[in-house]
Amino acid sequence: MPRIFVVGTADTKGEELAFLAARSRALGAEPVIVDVGTRAPTITPDITIADAAIRAGTDRGTAVAAVGEAFAQFLASRSDFDAILGIGGGGGTSIITAGMRGLPIGLPKLMVSTLAAGDVSAFVGVSDIVMMPSVTDLAGLNRISRIVLSNAAAAIVGMSHRAPVAADTKPAIGLTMFGVTTACVTAIAEALRPAADPVIFHATGTGGRSMEALVDSGLLTGIIDVTTTEVCDLLLGGVLPAGPDRFGAIARTGVPCVLSLGACDMVNFWAPETVSERYRGRNL
């Protein structure tokens, strides 16, 4: 029976948390309700994160930040669960995903959020969090939210029953690829496969950050960084920028690395009106 942490602010989402726990239990899981609220809960959770000092505070922003940090520490100290399902609005999503981002890749993480239909990059980071739009506000059960939450429960229970993936004993080599470097990287990956496990990252800002996070974690044993285009977007205002620490993990770890200048003759924007005036005369 998989053990699932069902997480939310039980002061405002108690009804929804109880519903998710019941649905998960009916599907064969053992739900554990974790309260990350900053006020007294409306149900009895199994675990409460906020202590009396946090709840005594009057500033919501400070309280949310404190609970987010406490929740991340809590998750980092636990290994007794198989998946995590969160629900929340703005504050809850911020708190819960802060903890989810620190969990290992592969451990199922599903976040039902009122913010999931917009830009979720700040919540997901370089993790494998699945963001699911709540459609309606999470302010009590209704005919829509029951359907969405039932689907969320079914999804997380299904993911928690995942079969173990056989470990690849070959060294993992990270590569970066973009449209104009696809032919090059594909050829390199094919040449590597007999002796290594090529792991290709799309050089769209998050791709480079994801690759370097895996370098820092020791999960990649070498890098062929063909496509360093994210640096151009960082320096020139494009929409797919590298983080300010691009190449930092390579420097810190000393991982074997081959660098090239793939797609460094371009900067990326969205629709034509998003292109800065100073670039309007360039080839678009």
N, C-alpha and C positions, 0 to 999 in steps of 0.2 A: 504494500500500500504506500504510494508516494506521499511524502510529507510536503505540504505547500504552505508557505507563508502568505497569508492574505493581509495586505497592508493598506492602511488608510487612516484618515483622521476620524476617530470614533466619536468625536464631539459633534461632527457635522455629517458624517457618512456612515453612521452606525447601522442604519437599516440596510444600506447597500452591502456593507461588510458581512452582516448576518446572512443576507441572501446569497452572496458568493460562497460563503462557507457551507451553507446548506446544499447548494448546487454541486460544489466540489465533492462533498461527502457522498452525495447520491451517485456520483460518477466513479466512486471507488477510491477517493483520495482522503488523506487525513489533513484537514485544514487547521492552521494555527493563526488566529486573528492577532495581528500586531498593530497596536494603536500608536500613531505618530502625531496625534492631536496635541494641541497646546492648552486645552481646557478639559473639564470633566467629561468623560465619555457617556454616551447615551445607551451603550450596551456594556457588557462585561467582557473585555478582551482577554485573550490568553497571556499576552505580553504587552506591557506599557513602556514606552521609550522615554517620554518626558518625565523628569523628576519634579519635585515640589518647587525647586528653585526656578526652573523654566516656567512652570505654570503660574508662579507668583509674579512674573514680569508683566508689564503693561504694554510693551512695544511689540507688536506682532512680527515685524520684520526681524527683530533680534531673536524672538522666540523661534521663528521658523528656521533661522540659520543655526541656532543651537540644537534644535531637534534633528535637523539634517546631519549635522556633524555627529551627534550621538547615535543616530540610526546607522550611519556608515560604519562607525566603530563597532556597533552591535553586530552587524552582518559580517564584518571581518573576523569576528570572534567565534562565529558559529559555522558548523559543518554538518548540522543535523537536519538539513532540508534539501529537497530535490528540485524545487522550483519556487518562483516568487511571482505573485500577482498583486499589482498595486492599482488603486483607484484614487483620482484626485482632481481638484481644480488647480489653480495656479500654485498655491502654497504646497498642497499635497504632492503635486507632480515634482516640484523642486526638491522637496525633502526625500521622496522615495527614490527618484532617479539618481540622486547624489549617492545613495547607498548601492543601488543597482550597478552603477558604473564601476565600482570596485570589485565586483564579483567576476569569477573566471568566465572567459568566453566558452560558450557551450552550455552553461547552466541556464535553463529557461527563465526568461525575464519578460513579463508582459505588463505594460502600463496602460490602463484605460484612463484617458484624460480628456478634459474639455479643450485642451490645447493641441491635441494630436493632429488636427487638420492643418496646422500652420507649420512654421519653421521649427522643427524639433531638434535641431543640431545641438543646442545648448544642453538639452536633456539627455540625448543619446551619447554625445561625445564620440569616442572611438570604440564603444562597446557594441554588443548585439542585442540591445533592448528593442523589443517590439512595441511600437506605439499604436494604440487602438483608439480611434475617436469615440467619445461617449455619445455623440449626436445631440442628446439633450444635456442640460445641466445635471449634475449629480446632487440633487436636492430632494431626495425622496423617490421611491419607486413609482414607475408608471408603465404603461404598456410598451413604450419604446425602450426604456432603460432595462426592463426585465429581459427583453430579447438580447440587447447588447451584452448585458452582464452574464446571461446564460451562455452566450457564445464565448465570452472571455473565459468562463469557468471550464467549458469544454475544451477550449484551446490549450489552456495551461495544464489541464490533466492529461491531455493527449501528448503534449511536449514532455511532461514529466515521465512518461512511459517509454521514452526514447531508448532504443537499443544502443549498447556501447559500440563505439566506432573503433575498429582495429587500429592500433598505433602503427604509424609508418616509421620504420627504423632509419630511413635515409635522412640525411641532414636537410633542414628546411631552408631554402634560399628565397629571400624576398626580392621581387622585381616590381618596378613601377612602369605603368603603361598608359598611353593616351591614344586617341585616334590615329595621329600621325606617326606614332611609334609602334603600332600594333604589329606590323610585319616583322620588325626587328625583334621585339620582345617575344613574339610567338616562336620565332626561329631559335632564340636562345633557350626558351623553356623546353622546346623539344630536344635540344642538344643536352640539356641538364637531366632530363627525366630518368635515363638509365642509372644515374648515380645519386640523384638528389630529388627532393620534393619541391618543385617551383611553386611559390605562393605569390600570385600576381595582384597588385593593388592599383586601382584606377586613380590616377594622379589628379584628383579633384579637390584637393585641400584635405578632406578627411582621409583620403587614401594614404597620403604621406604620413599623417599623424598616426593612423592605425598601424602602419608598418613600423614606425619608430617606437610605438608603445610595445609592440611585440619584441622588438630588439631589446628594449629595456627589461622586458620580462624574461629574456633568455630563450624565447621560443623560436627565434630565427638565428641561424648560425652563420649567415652570410647575406650580403646585399649586392644586387646588381641594379643600381639606381640610374637606369637609362633615362628616365623622364623627370627632369627637375623643373618642369614648367611652373609648378606651384610657387616657386620663388619669384617668378616674373609677376604673377598676380599679387603677391605680397608687396612687392616694391612699387608696383605701378597702379594699384587700385583695382585689380580685377576681382571677379566674384568667386574664384576658386583658389584662395590664397593658402599657402603653407602657414603653419603656426610659426611664431617667432623662434621656436626651438628646432626648426627643421635642420637636420644633420647633427643635432645635439646628442641624440642617443648613439649615433655612430661614433662620435668623438668620445663620449663617456665610456662606452663599452670596448672600443677598439675592435669591433666586429669587422671581419674582412669585407671590404667594400670596393666595388668598381663604380665610379661616377661618370655620367655623361651629360650632354646638354640637350637632351630630347625635348622638343617643343618649346625651347627657350626663345624662339623667334615669334612668340605670340602672347597675347594677354586675352583672357576670356571675360565676356560680358553676357548679359541676357539679351532682351530685345534691343533693336538699334537705339532706342531712346535712352538706354542705360549707359551708353558709351559716352565717356567724358568729352566735352567740346574740344579739348586739345588733341584728341585722337580722331576726330571726324574726317580728317584728310587722309588717314591711313587706309590700307586695304582692309575691308571688313568682310 
